[in-house]
Amino acid sequence: MTELRVIPVRGLPEIREGDDVAELIASAAVLDDGDVVVVAHKAVSKAEGRVVRLAEIDASDLAARIAAGDGRDPRQIETVLRESARIVRMRPPLVIAETRHGFVCASAGVDASNAPEAGSLVLLPLDPDASAERLRAGLRERTGREIGVIVSDSFGRAWRQGTTDVAIGAAGVRVLLDLDGRRDPVGYELHATTIAVADEIAGAAELVMGKLEGVPAAIVRGLEVAGTGAARDLVMPAERDLFR
Amino acid sequence: MTELRVIPVRGLPEIREGDDVAELIASAAVLDDGDVVVVAHKAVSKAEGRVVRLAEIDASDLAARIAAGDGRDPRQIETVLRESARIVRMRPPLVIAETRHGFVCASAGVDASNAPEAGSLVLLPLDPDASAERLRAGLRERTGREIGVIVSDSFGRAWRQGTTDVAIGAAGVRVLLDLDGRRDPVGYELHATTIAVADEIAGAAELVMGKLEGVPAAIVRGLEVAGTGAARDLVMPAERDLFR
């Protein structure tokens, strides 16, 4: 590899329900074989209609109690609870939850920022790996290129400040690079050295996408990570998880 | 920003104790103002002599018990315990520890891969932010350029498979980008949205550095992240940490 390039995809419109995101990206960018296209999940979720309006939500008593004291809208907390498979930690109004996909993240991925309108919330895609696969098929159809796709979201981390973007959906990308059994230059066998390259790619894309610029996609060019893989493989299996 | 480039620094020799890493990088790469140079901590640790030889270690009984059954060298576990300020989780022989710096990571950052010789272990730098600052000063002196420096390591994460590289030392880089109070395009105030850009930069660099290629440094070009900041700011304060 000579170098890696991370190129923002500019000129995309605000995404609305029913939009063909692959078509919009193919029109806005020139793609090469081997590119990885990273798309912020909010663009995908909005296109897929994974948006709820607060006005349509009835908050439970539990949601009201969690929201109390912070001025948070109980209907927002209610939506978080509905998107949660399990609560991992709670310090009201902060809820760290495991989603149905197995992701552990703040608010079960429910987000009020960059929602299509005030008073609405964006949820995670129902099946982000399937979303990535559809985008990949759509991009291949429109460009003739073999492209990897990552759907990203900003997750907080245990023990560390700030969020980094990670892969919540992937298609056509080797998400984990396993060095197990390969040897470094002095011959030490690398035990259990597996690199979450899809998460590093998502984080690199975030650096050019930003939160406020209206750039919901970026191209990562110059990697050799084509392969099969799904972001669900990035979820630590419960039996190996020391922190679940 | 037009695009981000991540450029591996090739041609560096195997780093040895006493080496001037800034001099080696300045000789191997052409740097620009605003570049962020990411250096794998192992190169820094080796140059600083943060290496121990197993032959010099006497393993405690505790270390022997933790190592038992896995064929792990008790002296390696002993070194992990000595580098730990606190054990966070233990599933022998796996030890997740908090280091004196406050980092929570496997084996307290002690690593046997890429050590200078078989039978030796590489430790984390004593003060990685100070290491980064020295590298920054050295690079400025030799190149006349204003450069940011990140010292990186590969950390596992709770709940997710695989490691991503993160910043354990930083100088001349805004490590956290705080969007608190800024507004997204539809006017929703972003609450507590802080992006750990230094970790995303470290991860992007890992994508070109790899583990096996003998490339311990990379240049990240095209960001506007110059500023003051230290990797210690990335450690979640204990009173806010739900997972400590």
HADDOCK unambig.tbl for C-alpha pairs under 7 A between the chains (distance, minus, plus):
assign (segid A and resid 3 and name CA) (segid B and resid 5 and name CA) 6.91 0.50 0.50
assign (segid A and resid 3 and name CA) (segid B and resid 6 and name CA) 5.70 0.50 0.50
assign (segid A and resid 3 and name CA) (segid B and resid 7 and name CA) 4.71 0.50 0.50
assign (segid A and resid 3 and name CA) (segid B and resid 8 and name CA) 6.55 0.50 0.50
assign (segid A and resid 4 and name CA) (segid B and resid 5 and name CA) 5.71 0.50 0.50
assign (segid A and resid 4 and name CA) (segid B and resid 6 and name CA) 4.92 0.50 0.50
assign (segid A and resid 4 and name CA) (segid B and resid 7 and name CA) 6.47 0.50 0.50
assign (segid A and resid 5 and name CA) (segid B and resid 3 and name CA) 6.91 0.50 0.50
assign (segid A and resid 5 and name CA) (segid B and resid 4 and name CA) 5.70 0.50 0.50
assign (segid A and resid 5 and name CA) (segid B and resid 5 and name CA) 4.64 0.50 0.50
assign (segid A and resid 5 and name CA) (segid B and resid 6 and name CA) 6.33 0.50 0.50
assign (segid A and resid 6 and name CA) (segid B and resid 3 and name CA) 5.70 0.50 0.50
assign (segid A and resid 6 and name CA) (segid B and resid 4 and name CA) 4.92 0.50 0.50
assign (segid A and resid 6 and name CA) (segid B and resid 5 and name CA) 6.33 0.50 0.50
assign (segid A and resid 7 and name CA) (segid B and resid 3 and name CA) 4.70 0.50 0.50
assign (segid A and resid 7 and name CA) (segid B and resid 4 and name CA) 6.47 0.50 0.50
assign (segid A and resid 8 and name CA) (segid B and resid 3 and name CA) 6.54 0.50 0.50
assign (segid A and resid 89 and name CA) (segid B and resid 242 and name CA) 6.98 0.50 0.50
assign (segid A and resid 104 and name CA) (segid B and resid 159 and name CA) 6.64 0.50 0.50
assign (segid A and resid 113 and name CA) (segid B and resid 184 and name CA) 6.82 0.50 0.50
assign (segid A and resid 113 and name CA) (segid B and resid 188 and name CA) 5.64 0.50 0.50
assign (segid A and resid 113 and name CA) (segid B and resid 190 and name CA) 6.20 0.50 0.50
assign (segid A and resid 114 and name CA) (segid B and resid 184 and name CA) 6.16 0.50 0.50
assign (segid A and resid 114 and name CA) (segid B and resid 185 and name CA) 6.88 0.50 0.50
assign (segid A and resid 114 and name CA) (segid B and resid 186 and name CA) 6.50 0.50 0.50
assign (segid A and resid 117 and name CA) (segid B and resid 186 and name CA) 6.63 0.50 0.50
assign (segid A and resid 118 and name CA) (segid B and resid 188 and name CA) 6.99 0.50 0.50
assign (segid A and resid 158 and name CA) (segid B and resid 158 and name CA) 6.60 0.50 0.50
assign (segid A and resid 158 and name CA) (segid B and resid 243 and name CA) 5.89 0.50 0.50
assign (segid A and resid 159 and name CA) (segid B and resid 104 and name CA) 6.65 0.50 0.50
assign (segid A and resid 159 and name CA) (segid B and resid 235 and name CA) 6.22 0.50 0.50
assign (segid A and resid 159 and name CA) (segid B and resid 236 and name CA) 5.04 0.50 0.50
assign (segid A and resid 159 and name CA) (segid B and resid 241 and name CA) 6.23 0.50 0.50
assign (segid A and resid 159 and name CA) (segid B and resid 243 and name CA) 6.63 0.50 0.50
assign (segid A and resid 159 and name CA) (segid B and resid 244 and name CA) 6.83 0.50 0.50
assign (segid A and resid 160 and name CA) (segid B and resid 234 and name CA) 5.45 0.50 0.50
assign (segid A and resid 160 and name CA) (segid B and resid 235 and name CA) 4.74 0.50 0.50
assign (segid A and resid 160 and name CA) (segid B and resid 236 and name CA) 4.62 0.50 0.50
assign (segid A and resid 161 and name CA) (segid B and resid 196 and name CA) 6.83 0.50 0.50
assign (segid A and resid 161 and name CA) (segid B and resid 234 and name CA) 4.91 0.50 0.50
assign (segid A and resid 161 and name CA) (segid B and resid 235 and name CA) 5.86 0.50 0.50
assign (segid A and resid 161 and name CA) (segid B and resid 236 and name CA) 4.97 0.50 0.50
assign (segid A and resid 162 and name CA) (segid B and resid 176 and name CA) 6.74 0.50 0.50
assign (segid A and resid 162 and name CA) (segid B and resid 194 and name CA) 4.78 0.50 0.50
assign (segid A and resid 162 and name CA) (segid B and resid 195 and name CA) 4.77 0.50 0.50
assign (segid A and resid 162 and name CA) (segid B and resid 196 and name CA) 4.65 0.50 0.50
assign (segid A and resid 163 and name CA) (segid B and resid 194 and name CA) 6.21 0.50 0.50
assign (segid A and resid 163 and name CA) (segid B and resid 195 and name CA) 4.77 0.50 0.50
assign (segid A and resid 163 and name CA) (segid B and resid 196 and name CA) 5.46 0.50 0.50
assign (segid A and resid 164 and name CA) (segid B and resid 195 and name CA) 6.16 0.50 0.50
assign (segid A and resid 164 and name CA) (segid B and resid 196 and name CA) 5.85 0.50 0.50
assign (segid A and resid 164 and name CA) (segid B and resid 200 and name CA) 6.28 0.50 0.50
assign (segid A and resid 176 and name CA) (segid B and resid 162 and name CA) 6.76 0.50 0.50
assign (segid A and resid 184 and name CA) (segid B and resid 113 and name CA) 6.86 0.50 0.50
assign (segid A and resid 184 and name CA) (segid B and resid 114 and name CA) 6.19 0.50 0.50
assign (segid A and resid 184 and name CA) (segid B and resid 212 and name CA) 5.10 0.50 0.50
assign (segid A and resid 185 and name CA) (segid B and resid 114 and name CA) 6.93 0.50 0.50
assign (segid A and resid 185 and name CA) (segid B and resid 212 and name CA) 6.59 0.50 0.50
assign (segid A and resid 186 and name CA) (segid B and resid 114 and name CA) 6.49 0.50 0.50
assign (segid A and resid 186 and name CA) (segid B and resid 117 and name CA) 6.68 0.50 0.50
assign (segid A and resid 188 and name CA) (segid B and resid 113 and name CA) 5.61 0.50 0.50
assign (segid A and resid 190 and name CA) (segid B and resid 113 and name CA) 6.17 0.50 0.50
assign (segid A and resid 194 and name CA) (segid B and resid 162 and name CA) 4.78 0.50 0.50
assign (segid A and resid 194 and name CA) (segid B and resid 163 and name CA) 6.21 0.50 0.50
assign (segid A and resid 195 and name CA) (segid B and resid 162 and name CA) 4.78 0.50 0.50
assign (segid A and resid 195 and name CA) (segid B and resid 163 and name CA) 4.77 0.50 0.50
assign (segid A and resid 195 and name CA) (segid B and resid 164 and name CA) 6.15 0.50 0.50
assign (segid A and resid 196 and name CA) (segid B and resid 161 and name CA) 6.83 0.50 0.50
assign (segid A and resid 196 and name CA) (segid B and resid 162 and name CA) 4.66 0.50 0.50
assign (segid A and resid 196 and name CA) (segid B and resid 163 and name CA) 5.47 0.50 0.50
assign (segid A and resid 196 and name CA) (segid B and resid 164 and name CA) 5.85 0.50 0.50
assign (segid A and resid 200 and name CA) (segid B and resid 164 and name CA) 6.27 0.50 0.50
assign (segid A and resid 200 and name CA) (segid B and resid 200 and name CA) 6.96 0.50 0.50
assign (segid A and resid 200 and name CA) (segid B and resid 203 and name CA) 4.90 0.50 0.50
assign (segid A and resid 200 and name CA) (segid B and resid 204 and name CA) 5.81 0.50 0.50
assign (segid A and resid 201 and name CA) (segid B and resid 204 and name CA) 6.64 0.50 0.50
assign (segid A and resid 203 and name CA) (segid B and resid 200 and name CA) 4.90 0.50 0.50
assign (segid A and resid 204 and name CA) (segid B and resid 200 and name CA) 5.81 0.50 0.50
assign (segid A and resid 204 and name CA) (segid B and resid 201 and name CA) 6.63 0.50 0.50
assign (segid A and resid 204 and name CA) (segid B and resid 204 and name CA) 5.09 0.50 0.50
assign (segid A and resid 212 and name CA) (segid B and resid 184 and name CA) 5.16 0.50 0.50
assign (segid A and resid 212 and name CA) (segid B and resid 185 and name CA) 6.59 0.50 0.50
assign (segid A and resid 234 and name CA) (segid B and resid 160 and name CA) 5.44 0.50 0.50
assign (segid A and resid 234 and name CA) (segid B and resid 161 and name CA) 4.90 0.50 0.50
assign (segid A and resid 235 and name CA) (segid B and resid 159 and name CA) 6.24 0.50 0.50
assign (segid A and resid 235 and name CA) (segid B and resid 160 and name CA) 4.75 0.50 0.50
assign (segid A and resid 235 and name CA) (segid B and resid 161 and name CA) 5.85 0.50 0.50
assign (segid A and resid 236 and name CA) (segid B and resid 159 and name CA) 5.05 0.50 0.50
assign (segid A and resid 236 and name CA) (segid B and resid 160 and name CA) 4.62 0.50 0.50
assign (segid A and resid 236 and name CA) (segid B and resid 161 and name CA) 4.96 0.50 0.50
assign (segid A and resid 241 and name CA) (segid B and resid 159 and name CA) 6.22 0.50 0.50
assign (segid A and resid 242 and name CA) (segid B and resid 89 and name CA) 6.98 0.50 0.50
assign (segid A and resid 243 and name CA) (segid B and resid 158 and name CA) 5.89 0.50 0.50
assign (segid A and resid 243 and name CA) (segid B and resid 159 and name CA) 6.63 0.50 0.50
assign (segid A and resid 244 and name CA) (segid B and resid 159 and name CA) 6.84 0.50 0.50
